[in-house]
Amino acid sequence: MASENGVKTIAFPNISTGIYGFPKEQASKIAVSAVADFLKNNETCVESVIFVCFDQENFELYKGLVGKV
């Protein structure tokens, strides 16, 4: 949808890892790999992707994964 609408910047919150209890490490791996795969395999106008983290633990997980992409 972002590409279809000419979106250059998009943000994704790390949802379901709080009260819903989805494992933070698994959620971060899924999110980062899905975005990286999409950007690698599609022509897109997206220039910037922001992962919004609600706590320090999530931030550290995402920071470690994004640094490897």
mmCIF file of the N, C-alpha and C atoms, coordinates in Angstrom:
data_MODEL
# 
_entry.id   MODEL 
# 
loop_
_atom_site.group_PDB 
_atom_site.id 
_atom_site.type_symbol 
_atom_site.label_atom_id 
_atom_site.label_alt_id 
_atom_site.label_comp_id 
_atom_site.label_asym_id 
_atom_site.label_entity_id 
_atom_site.label_seq_id 
_atom_site.pdbx_PDB_ins_code 
_atom_site.Cartn_x 
_atom_site.Cartn_y 
_atom_site.Cartn_z 
_atom_site.occupancy 
_atom_site.B_iso_or_equiv 
_atom_site.pdbx_formal_charge 
_atom_site.auth_seq_id 
_atom_site.auth_comp_id 
_atom_site.auth_asym_id 
_atom_site.auth_atom_id 
_atom_site.pdbx_PDB_model_num 
ATOM 1   N N  . MET A 1 1  ? 0.822  -1.190  0.000  1.00 0.00 ? 1  MET A N  1 
ATOM 2   C CA . MET A 1 1  ? 0.000  0.000   0.000  1.00 0.00 ? 1  MET A CA 1 
ATOM 3   C C  . MET A 1 1  ? 0.863  1.250   0.000  1.00 0.00 ? 1  MET A C  1 
ATOM 4   N N  . ALA A 1 2  ? 1.968  1.202   0.711  1.00 0.00 ? 2  ALA A N  1 
ATOM 5   C CA . ALA A 1 2  ? 2.846  2.373   0.768  1.00 0.00 ? 2  ALA A CA 1 
ATOM 6   C C  . ALA A 1 2  ? 3.361  2.716   -0.618 1.00 0.00 ? 2  ALA A C  1 
ATOM 7   N N  . SER A 1 3  ? 3.830  1.713   -1.349 1.00 0.00 ? 3  SER A N  1 
ATOM 8   C CA . SER A 1 3  ? 4.338  1.942   -2.697 1.00 0.00 ? 3  SER A CA 1 
ATOM 9   C C  . SER A 1 3  ? 3.239  2.447   -3.629 1.00 0.00 ? 3  SER A C  1 
ATOM 10  N N  . GLU A 1 4  ? 2.067  1.850   -3.532 1.00 0.00 ? 4  GLU A N  1 
ATOM 11  C CA . GLU A 1 4  ? 0.946  2.249   -4.382 1.00 0.00 ? 4  GLU A CA 1 
ATOM 12  C C  . GLU A 1 4  ? 0.532  3.693   -4.154 1.00 0.00 ? 4  GLU A C  1 
ATOM 13  N N  . ASN A 1 5  ? 0.771  4.203   -2.955 1.00 0.00 ? 5  ASN A N  1 
ATOM 14  C CA . ASN A 1 5  ? 0.352  5.556   -2.604 1.00 0.00 ? 5  ASN A CA 1 
ATOM 15  C C  . ASN A 1 5  ? 1.498  6.553   -2.540 1.00 0.00 ? 5  ASN A C  1 
ATOM 16  N N  . GLY A 1 6  ? 2.667  6.157   -2.991 1.00 0.00 ? 6  GLY A N  1 
ATOM 17  C CA . GLY A 1 6  ? 3.804  7.077   -3.045 1.00 0.00 ? 6  GLY A CA 1 
ATOM 18  C C  . GLY A 1 6  ? 4.382  7.472   -1.693 1.00 0.00 ? 6  GLY A C  1 
ATOM 19  N N  . VAL A 1 7  ? 4.196  6.633   -0.693 1.00 0.00 ? 7  VAL A N  1 
ATOM 20  C CA . VAL A 1 7  ? 4.696  6.927   0.648  1.00 0.00 ? 7  VAL A CA 1 
ATOM 21  C C  . VAL A 1 7  ? 6.219  6.795   0.674  1.00 0.00 ? 7  VAL A C  1 
ATOM 22  N N  . LYS A 1 8  ? 6.896  7.802   1.224  1.00 0.00 ? 8  LYS A N  1 
ATOM 23  C CA . LYS A 1 8  ? 8.357  7.765   1.297  1.00 0.00 ? 8  LYS A CA 1 
ATOM 24  C C  . LYS A 1 8  ? 8.857  7.337   2.675  1.00 0.00 ? 8  LYS A C  1 
ATOM 25  N N  . THR A 1 9  ? 8.065  7.601   3.697  1.00 0.00 ? 9  THR A N  1 
ATOM 26  C CA . THR A 1 9  ? 8.427  7.230   5.063  1.00 0.00 ? 9  THR A CA 1 
ATOM 27  C C  . THR A 1 9  ? 7.250  6.502   5.695  1.00 0.00 ? 9  THR A C  1 
ATOM 28  N N  . ILE A 1 10 ? 7.563  5.411   6.394  1.00 0.00 ? 10 ILE A N  1 
ATOM 29  C CA . ILE A 1 10 ? 6.511  4.624   7.041  1.00 0.00 ? 10 ILE A CA 1 
ATOM 30  C C  . ILE A 1 10 ? 7.006  4.178   8.418  1.00 0.00 ? 10 ILE A C  1 
ATOM 31  N N  . ALA A 1 11 ? 6.099  4.109   9.362  1.00 0.00 ? 11 ALA A N  1 
ATOM 32  C CA . ALA A 1 11 ? 6.453  3.694   10.719 1.00 0.00 ? 11 ALA A CA 1 
ATOM 33  C C  . ALA A 1 11 ? 5.619  2.480   11.121 1.00 0.00 ? 11 ALA A C  1 
ATOM 34  N N  . PHE A 1 12 ? 6.271  1.565   11.815 1.00 0.00 ? 12 PHE A N  1 
ATOM 35  C CA . PHE A 1 12 ? 5.599  0.366   12.315 1.00 0.00 ? 12 PHE A CA 1 
ATOM 36  C C  . PHE A 1 12 ? 5.817  0.278   13.831 1.00 0.00 ? 12 PHE A C  1 
ATOM 37  N N  . PRO A 1 13 ? 4.748  0.244   14.611 1.00 0.00 ? 13 PRO A N  1 
ATOM 38  C CA . PRO A 1 13 ? 4.903  0.057   16.055 1.00 0.00 ? 13 PRO A CA 1 
ATOM 39  C C  . PRO A 1 13 ? 5.107  -1.415  16.385 1.00 0.00 ? 13 PRO A C  1 
ATOM 40  N N  . ASN A 1 14 ? 5.852  -1.678  17.444 1.00 0.00 ? 14 ASN A N  1 
ATOM 41  C CA . ASN A 1 14 ? 6.007  -3.078  17.865 1.00 0.00 ? 14 ASN A CA 1 
ATOM 42  C C  . ASN A 1 14 ? 4.801  -3.442  18.734 1.00 0.00 ? 14 ASN A C  1 
ATOM 43  N N  . ILE A 1 15 ? 3.778  -3.978  18.066 1.00 0.00 ? 15 ILE A N  1 
ATOM 44  C CA . ILE A 1 15 ? 2.520  -4.286  18.742 1.00 0.00 ? 15 ILE A CA 1 
ATOM 45  C C  . ILE A 1 15 ? 2.482  -5.735  19.216 1.00 0.00 ? 15 ILE A C  1 
ATOM 46  N N  . SER A 1 16 ? 1.613  -5.983  20.137 1.00 0.00 ? 16 SER A N  1 
ATOM 47  C CA . SER A 1 16 ? 1.305  -7.316  20.675 1.00 0.00 ? 16 SER A CA 1 
ATOM 48  C C  . SER A 1 16 ? 2.370  -7.876  21.612 1.00 0.00 ? 16 SER A C  1 
ATOM 49  N N  . THR A 1 17 ? 3.426  -7.135  21.885 1.00 0.00 ? 17 THR A N  1 
ATOM 50  C CA . THR A 1 17 ? 4.477  -7.657  22.761 1.00 0.00 ? 17 THR A CA 1 
ATOM 51  C C  . THR A 1 17 ? 4.298  -7.210  24.205 1.00 0.00 ? 17 THR A C  1 
ATOM 52  N N  . GLY A 1 18 ? 3.265  -6.466  24.468 1.00 0.00 ? 18 GLY A N  1 
ATOM 53  C CA . GLY A 1 18 ? 3.003  -6.015  25.833 1.00 0.00 ? 18 GLY A CA 1 
ATOM 54  C C  . GLY A 1 18 ? 1.983  -6.910  26.501 1.00 0.00 ? 18 GLY A C  1 
ATOM 55  N N  . ILE A 1 19 ? 0.799  -6.392  26.671 1.00 0.00 ? 19 ILE A N  1 
ATOM 56  C CA . ILE A 1 19 ? -0.257 -7.118  27.376 1.00 0.00 ? 19 ILE A CA 1 
ATOM 57  C C  . ILE A 1 19 ? -0.656 -8.417  26.667 1.00 0.00 ? 19 ILE A C  1 
ATOM 58  N N  . TYR A 1 20 ? -0.487 -8.471  25.335 1.00 0.00 ? 20 TYR A N  1 
ATOM 59  C CA . TYR A 1 20 ? -0.861 -9.690  24.606 1.00 0.00 ? 20 TYR A CA 1 
ATOM 60  C C  . TYR A 1 20 ? 0.203  -10.777 24.700 1.00 0.00 ? 20 TYR A C  1 
ATOM 61  N N  . GLY A 1 21 ? 1.392  -10.407 25.132 1.00 0.00 ? 21 GLY A N  1 
ATOM 62  C CA . GLY A 1 21 ? 2.407  -11.395 25.466 1.00 0.00 ? 21 GLY A CA 1 
ATOM 63  C C  . GLY A 1 21 ? 3.147  -12.073 24.328 1.00 0.00 ? 21 GLY A C  1 
ATOM 64  N N  . PHE A 1 22 ? 3.053  -11.530 23.105 1.00 0.00 ? 22 PHE A N  1 
ATOM 65  C CA . PHE A 1 22 ? 3.817  -12.140 22.012 1.00 0.00 ? 22 PHE A CA 1 
ATOM 66  C C  . PHE A 1 22 ? 5.303  -11.924 22.306 1.00 0.00 ? 22 PHE A C  1 
ATOM 67  N N  . PRO A 1 23 ? 6.135  -12.929 22.120 1.00 0.00 ? 23 PRO A N  1 
ATOM 68  C CA . PRO A 1 23 ? 7.557  -12.810 22.462 1.00 0.00 ? 23 PRO A CA 1 
ATOM 69  C C  . PRO A 1 23 ? 8.245  -11.674 21.695 1.00 0.00 ? 23 PRO A C  1 
ATOM 70  N N  . LYS A 1 24 ? 8.885  -10.789 22.427 1.00 0.00 ? 24 LYS A N  1 
ATOM 71  C CA . LYS A 1 24 ? 9.502  -9.603  21.838 1.00 0.00 ? 24 LYS A CA 1 
ATOM 72  C C  . LYS A 1 24 ? 10.581 -9.951  20.816 1.00 0.00 ? 24 LYS A C  1 
ATOM 73  N N  . GLU A 1 25 ? 11.409 -10.916 21.135 1.00 0.00 ? 25 GLU A N  1 
ATOM 74  C CA . GLU A 1 25 ? 12.491 -11.274 20.222 1.00 0.00 ? 25 GLU A CA 1 
ATOM 75  C C  . GLU A 1 25 ? 11.930 -11.810 18.904 1.00 0.00 ? 25 GLU A C  1 
ATOM 76  N N  . GLN A 1 26 ? 10.937 -12.653 18.990 1.00 0.00 ? 26 GLN A N  1 
ATOM 77  C CA . GLN A 1 26 ? 10.322 -13.217 17.783 1.00 0.00 ? 26 GLN A CA 1 
ATOM 78  C C  . GLN A 1 26 ? 9.635  -12.118 16.972 1.00 0.00 ? 26 GLN A C  1 
ATOM 79  N N  . ALA A 1 27 ? 8.924  -11.234 17.631 1.00 0.00 ? 27 ALA A N  1 
ATOM 80  C CA . ALA A 1 27 ? 8.226  -10.148 16.939 1.00 0.00 ? 27 ALA A CA 1 
ATOM 81  C C  . ALA A 1 27 ? 9.206  -9.241  16.205 1.00 0.00 ? 27 ALA A C  1 
ATOM 82  N N  . SER A 1 28 ? 10.312 -8.914  16.845 1.00 0.00 ? 28 SER A N  1 
ATOM 83  C CA . SER A 1 28 ? 11.293 -8.028  16.212 1.00 0.00 ? 28 SER A CA 1 
ATOM 84  C C  . SER A 1 28 ? 11.931 -8.698  15.006 1.00 0.00 ? 28 SER A C  1 
ATOM 85  N N  . LYS A 1 29 ? 12.229 -9.980  15.093 1.00 0.00 ? 29 LYS A N  1 
ATOM 86  C CA . LYS A 1 29 ? 12.815 -10.703 13.955 1.00 0.00 ? 29 LYS A CA 1 
ATOM 87  C C  . LYS A 1 29 ? 11.847 -10.744 12.781 1.00 0.00 ? 29 LYS A C  1 
ATOM 88  N N  . ILE A 1 30 ? 10.590 -11.011 13.060 1.00 0.00 ? 30 ILE A N  1 
ATOM 89  C CA . ILE A 1 30 ? 9.576  -11.056 11.999 1.00 0.00 ? 30 ILE A CA 1 
ATOM 90  C C  . ILE A 1 30 ? 9.456  -9.688  11.331 1.00 0.00 ? 30 ILE A C  1 
ATOM 91  N N  . ALA A 1 31 ? 9.335  -8.652  12.132 1.00 0.00 ? 31 ALA A N  1 
ATOM 92  C CA . ALA A 1 31 ? 9.133  -7.305  11.586 1.00 0.00 ? 31 ALA A CA 1 
ATOM 93  C C  . ALA A 1 31 ? 10.316 -6.844  10.749 1.00 0.00 ? 31 ALA A C  1 
ATOM 94  N N  . VAL A 1 32 ? 11.508 -6.972  11.278 1.00 0.00 ? 32 VAL A N  1 
ATOM 95  C CA . VAL A 1 32 ? 12.700 -6.490  10.566 1.00 0.00 ? 32 VAL A CA 1 
ATOM 96  C C  . VAL A 1 32 ? 12.936 -7.315  9.299  1.00 0.00 ? 32 VAL A C  1 
ATOM 97  N N  . SER A 1 33 ? 12.794 -8.621  9.374  1.00 0.00 ? 33 SER A N  1 
ATOM 98  C CA . SER A 1 33 ? 13.036 -9.435  8.183  1.00 0.00 ? 33 SER A CA 1 
ATOM 99  C C  . SER A 1 33 ? 11.971 -9.195  7.119  1.00 0.00 ? 33 SER A C  1 
ATOM 100 N N  . ALA A 1 34 ? 10.719 -8.997  7.511  1.00 0.00 ? 34 ALA A N  1 
ATOM 101 C CA . ALA A 1 34 ? 9.655  -8.730  6.536  1.00 0.00 ? 34 ALA A CA 1 
ATOM 102 C C  . ALA A 1 34 ? 9.904  -7.416  5.803  1.00 0.00 ? 34 ALA A C  1 
ATOM 103 N N  . VAL A 1 35 ? 10.292 -6.393  6.530  1.00 0.00 ? 35 VAL A N  1 
ATOM 104 C CA . VAL A 1 35 ? 10.575 -5.100  5.902  1.00 0.00 ? 35 VAL A CA 1 
ATOM 105 C C  . VAL A 1 35 ? 11.810 -5.202  5.014  1.00 0.00 ? 35 VAL A C  1 
ATOM 106 N N  . ALA A 1 36 ? 12.867 -5.821  5.501  1.00 0.00 ? 36 ALA A N  1 
ATOM 107 C CA . ALA A 1 36 ? 14.095 -5.957  4.708  1.00 0.00 ? 36 ALA A CA 1 
ATOM 108 C C  . ALA A 1 36 ? 13.829 -6.749  3.431  1.00 0.00 ? 36 ALA A C  1 
ATOM 109 N N  . ASP A 1 37 ? 13.099 -7.839  3.520  1.00 0.00 ? 37 ASP A N  1 
ATOM 110 C CA . ASP A 1 37 ? 12.763 -8.645  2.339  1.00 0.00 ? 37 ASP A CA 1 
ATOM 111 C C  . ASP A 1 37 ? 11.958 -7.831  1.328  1.00 0.00 ? 37 ASP A C  1 
ATOM 112 N N  . PHE A 1 38 ? 10.981 -7.091  1.824  1.00 0.00 ? 38 PHE A N  1 
ATOM 113 C CA . PHE A 1 38 ? 10.167 -6.281  0.918  1.00 0.00 ? 38 PHE A CA 1 
ATOM 114 C C  . PHE A 1 38 ? 11.025 -5.244  0.200  1.00 0.00 ? 38 PHE A C  1 
ATOM 115 N N  . LEU A 1 39 ? 11.858 -4.543  0.929  1.00 0.00 ? 39 LEU A N  1 
ATOM 116 C CA . LEU A 1 39 ? 12.674 -3.490  0.317  1.00 0.00 ? 39 LEU A CA 1 
ATOM 117 C C  . LEU A 1 39 ? 13.682 -4.062  -0.683 1.00 0.00 ? 39 LEU A C  1 
ATOM 118 N N  . LYS A 1 40 ? 14.205 -5.235  -0.403 1.00 0.00 ? 40 LYS A N  1 
ATOM 119 C CA . LYS A 1 40 ? 15.169 -5.874  -1.306 1.00 0.00 ? 40 LYS A CA 1 
ATOM 120 C C  . LYS A 1 40 ? 14.518 -6.396  -2.580 1.00 0.00 ? 40 LYS A C  1 
ATOM 121 N N  . ASN A 1 41 ? 13.276 -6.851  -2.480 1.00 0.00 ? 41 ASN A N  1 
ATOM 122 C CA . ASN A 1 41 ? 12.638 -7.566  -3.579 1.00 0.00 ? 41 ASN A CA 1 
ATOM 123 C C  . ASN A 1 41 ? 11.581 -6.779  -4.341 1.00 0.00 ? 41 ASN A C  1 
ATOM 124 N N  . ASN A 1 42 ? 11.423 -5.504  -4.040 1.00 0.00 ? 42 ASN A N  1 
ATOM 125 C CA . ASN A 1 42 ? 10.388 -4.715  -4.700 1.00 0.00 ? 42 ASN A CA 1 
ATOM 126 C C  . ASN A 1 42 ? 10.906 -3.330  -5.055 1.00 0.00 ? 42 ASN A C  1 
ATOM 127 N N  . GLU A 1 43 ? 10.491 -2.844  -6.193 1.00 0.00 ? 43 GLU A N  1 
ATOM 128 C CA . GLU A 1 43 ? 10.758 -1.450  -6.518 1.00 0.00 ? 43 GLU A CA 1 
ATOM 129 C C  . GLU A 1 43 ? 9.767  -0.637  -5.704 1.00 0.00 ? 43 GLU A C  1 
ATOM 130 N N  . THR A 1 44 ? 10.277 0.321   -4.976 1.00 0.00 ? 44 THR A N  1 
ATOM 131 C CA . THR A 1 44 ? 9.417  1.078   -4.078 1.00 0.00 ? 44 THR A CA 1 
ATOM 132 C C  . THR A 1 44 ? 9.953  2.491   -3.918 1.00 0.00 ? 44 THR A C  1 
ATOM 133 N N  . CYS A 1 45 ? 9.071  3.403   -3.578 1.00 0.00 ? 45 CYS A N  1 
ATOM 134 C CA . CYS A 1 45 ? 9.472  4.781   -3.314 1.00 0.00 ? 45 CYS A CA 1 
ATOM 135 C C  . CYS A 1 45 ? 9.792  4.986   -1.833 1.00 0.00 ? 45 CYS A C  1 
ATOM 136 N N  . VAL A 1 46 ? 9.618  3.948   -1.013 1.00 0.00 ? 46 VAL A N  1 
ATOM 137 C CA . VAL A 1 46 ? 9.888  4.047   0.424  1.00 0.00 ? 46 VAL A CA 1 
ATOM 138 C C  . VAL A 1 46 ? 11.376 4.300   0.639  1.00 0.00 ? 46 VAL A C  1 
ATOM 139 N N  . GLU A 1 47 ? 11.677 5.399   1.315  1.00 0.00 ? 47 GLU A N  1 
ATOM 140 C CA . GLU A 1 47 ? 13.054 5.792   1.587  1.00 0.00 ? 47 GLU A CA 1 
ATOM 141 C C  . GLU A 1 47 ? 13.453 5.558   3.043  1.00 0.00 ? 47 GLU A C  1 
ATOM 142 N N  . SER A 1 48 ? 12.454 5.542   3.919  1.00 0.00 ? 48 SER A N  1 
ATOM 143 C CA . SER A 1 48 ? 12.746 5.449   5.347  1.00 0.00 ? 48 SER A CA 1 
ATOM 144 C C  . SER A 1 48 ? 11.679 4.621   6.051  1.00 0.00 ? 48 SER A C  1 
ATOM 145 N N  . VAL A 1 49 ? 12.138 3.693   6.892  1.00 0.00 ? 49 VAL A N  1 
ATOM 146 C CA . VAL A 1 49 ? 11.240 2.879   7.702  1.00 0.00 ? 49 VAL A CA 1 
ATOM 147 C C  . VAL A 1 49 ? 11.606 3.099   9.165  1.00 0.00 ? 49 VAL A C  1 
ATOM 148 N N  . ILE A 1 50 ? 10.608 3.408   9.962  1.00 0.00 ? 50 ILE A N  1 
ATOM 149 C CA . ILE A 1 50 ? 10.809 3.666   11.386 1.00 0.00 ? 50 ILE A CA 1 
ATOM 150 C C  . ILE A 1 50 ? 10.102 2.574   12.179 1.00 0.00 ? 50 ILE A C  1 
ATOM 151 N N  . PHE A 1 51 ? 10.843 1.930   13.067 1.00 0.00 ? 51 PHE A N  1 
ATOM 152 C CA . PHE A 1 51 ? 10.241 0.972   13.991 1.00 0.00 ? 51 PHE A CA 1 
ATOM 153 C C  . PHE A 1 51 ? 10.040 1.695   15.317 1.00 0.00 ? 51 PHE A C  1 
ATOM 154 N N  . VAL A 1 52 ? 8.798  1.792   15.758 1.00 0.00 ? 52 VAL A N  1 
ATOM 155 C CA . VAL A 1 52 ? 8.462  2.506   16.988 1.00 0.00 ? 52 VAL A CA 1 
ATOM 156 C C  . VAL A 1 52 ? 8.460  1.508   18.140 1.00 0.00 ? 52 VAL A C  1 
ATOM 157 N N  . CYS A 1 53 ? 9.348  1.719   19.099 1.00 0.00 ? 53 CYS A N  1 
ATOM 158 C CA . CYS A 1 53 ? 9.502  0.802   20.223 1.00 0.00 ? 53 CYS A CA 1 
ATOM 159 C C  . CYS A 1 53 ? 8.973  1.446   21.498 1.00 0.00 ? 53 CYS A C  1 
ATOM 160 N N  . PHE A 1 54 ? 8.224  0.658   22.262 1.00 0.00 ? 54 PHE A N  1 
ATOM 161 C CA . PHE A 1 54 ? 7.569  1.185   23.442 1.00 0.00 ? 54 PHE A CA 1 
ATOM 162 C C  . PHE A 1 54 ? 8.347  0.987   24.739 1.00 0.00 ? 54 PHE A C  1 
ATOM 163 N N  . ASP A 1 55 ? 9.457  0.282   24.660 1.00 0.00 ? 55 ASP A N  1 
ATOM 164 C CA . ASP A 1 55 ? 10.283 0.147   25.853 1.00 0.00 ? 55 ASP A CA 1 
ATOM 165 C C  . ASP A 1 55 ? 11.739 -0.097  25.437 1.00 0.00 ? 55 ASP A C  1 
ATOM 166 N N  . GLN A 1 56 ? 12.618 -0.012  26.389 1.00 0.00 ? 56 GLN A N  1 
ATOM 167 C CA . GLN A 1 56 ? 14.053 -0.145  26.117 1.00 0.00 ? 56 GLN A CA 1 
ATOM 168 C C  . GLN A 1 56 ? 14.418 -1.535  25.597 1.00 0.00 ? 56 GLN A C  1 
ATOM 169 N N  . GLU A 1 57 ? 13.765 -2.558  26.126 1.00 0.00 ? 57 GLU A N  1 
ATOM 170 C CA . GLU A 1 57 ? 14.056 -3.925  25.691 1.00 0.00 ? 57 GLU A CA 1 
ATOM 171 C C  . GLU A 1 57 ? 13.762 -4.093  24.196 1.00 0.00 ? 57 GLU A C  1 
ATOM 172 N N  . ASN A 1 58 ? 12.597 -3.626  23.769 1.00 0.00 ? 58 ASN A N  1 
ATOM 173 C CA . ASN A 1 58 ? 12.269 -3.689  22.346 1.00 0.00 ? 58 ASN A CA 1 
ATOM 174 C C  . ASN A 1 58 ? 13.261 -2.859  21.520 1.00 0.00 ? 58 ASN A C  1 
ATOM 175 N N  . PHE A 1 59 ? 13.582 -1.679  21.991 1.00 0.00 ? 59 PHE A N  1 
ATOM 176 C CA . PHE A 1 59 ? 14.530 -0.824  21.274 1.00 0.00 ? 59 PHE A CA 1 
ATOM 177 C C  . PHE A 1 59 ? 15.859 -1.550  21.040 1.00 0.00 ? 59 PHE A C  1 
ATOM 178 N N  . GLU A 1 60 ? 16.372 -2.191  22.070 1.00 0.00 ? 60 GLU A N  1 
ATOM 179 C CA . GLU A 1 60 ? 17.660 -2.891  21.947 1.00 0.00 ? 60 GLU A CA 1 
ATOM 180 C C  . GLU A 1 60 ? 17.554 -4.052  20.951 1.00 0.00 ? 60 GLU A C  1 
ATOM 181 N N  . LEU A 1 61 ? 16.442 -4.781  20.974 1.00 0.00 ? 61 LEU A N  1 
ATOM 182 C CA . LEU A 1 61 ? 16.244 -5.881  20.038 1.00 0.00 ? 61 LEU A CA 1 
ATOM 183 C C  . LEU A 1 61 ? 16.229 -5.375  18.594 1.00 0.00 ? 61 LEU A C  1 
ATOM 184 N N  . TYR A 1 62 ? 15.447 -4.345  18.339 1.00 0.00 ? 62 TYR A N  1 
ATOM 185 C CA . TYR A 1 62 ? 15.359 -3.796  16.995 1.00 0.00 ? 62 TYR A CA 1 
ATOM 186 C C  . TYR A 1 62 ? 16.680 -3.184  16.560 1.00 0.00 ? 62 TYR A C  1 
ATOM 187 N N  . LYS A 1 63 ? 17.328 -2.484  17.449 1.00 0.00 ? 63 LYS A N  1 
ATOM 188 C CA . LYS A 1 63 ? 18.627 -1.855  17.114 1.00 0.00 ? 63 LYS A CA 1 
ATOM 189 C C  . LYS A 1 63 ? 19.630 -2.915  16.687 1.00 0.00 ? 63 LYS A C  1 
ATOM 190 N N  . GLY A 1 64 ? 19.670 -4.011  17.383 1.00 0.00 ? 64 GLY A N  1 
ATOM 191 C CA . GLY A 1 64 ? 20.595 -5.093  17.032 1.00 0.00 ? 64 GLY A CA 1 
ATOM 192 C C  . GLY A 1 64 ? 20.279 -5.730  15.695 1.00 0.00 ? 64 GLY A C  1 
ATOM 193 N N  . LEU A 1 65 ? 19.009 -5.873  15.392 1.00 0.00 ? 65 LEU A N  1 
ATOM 194 C CA . LEU A 1 65 ? 18.620 -6.504  14.125 1.00 0.00 ? 65 LEU A CA 1 
ATOM 195 C C  . LEU A 1 65 ? 18.770 -5.563  12.938 1.00 0.00 ? 65 LEU A C  1 
ATOM 196 N N  . VAL A 1 66 ? 18.391 -4.317  13.095 1.00 0.00 ? 66 VAL A N  1 
ATOM 197 C CA . VAL A 1 66 ? 18.496 -3.358  11.999 1.00 0.00 ? 66 VAL A CA 1 
ATOM 198 C C  . VAL A 1 66 ? 19.956 -3.148  11.628 1.00 0.00 ? 66 VAL A C  1 
ATOM 199 N N  . GLY A 1 67 ? 20.826 -3.188  12.604 1.00 0.00 ? 67 GLY A N  1 
ATOM 200 C CA . GLY A 1 67 ? 22.262 -3.032  12.339 1.00 0.00 ? 67 GLY A CA 1 
ATOM 201 C C  . GLY A 1 67 ? 22.844 -4.151  11.507 1.00 0.00 ? 67 GLY A C  1 
ATOM 202 N N  . LYS A 1 68 ? 22.162 -5.275  11.422 1.00 0.00 ? 68 LYS A N  1 
ATOM 203 C CA . LYS A 1 68 ? 22.657 -6.440  10.672 1.00 0.00 ? 68 LYS A CA 1 
ATOM 204 C C  . LYS A 1 68 ? 22.100 -6.496  9.251  1.00 0.00 ? 68 LYS A C  1 
ATOM 205 N N  . VAL A 1 69 ? 21.096 -5.657  8.969  1.00 0.00 ? 69 VAL A N  1 
ATOM 206 C CA . VAL A 1 69 ? 20.448 -5.697  7.642  1.00 0.00 ? 69 VAL A CA 1 
ATOM 207 C C  . VAL A 1 69 ? 21.242 -4.879  6.655  1.00 0.00 ? 69 VAL A C  1 
# 
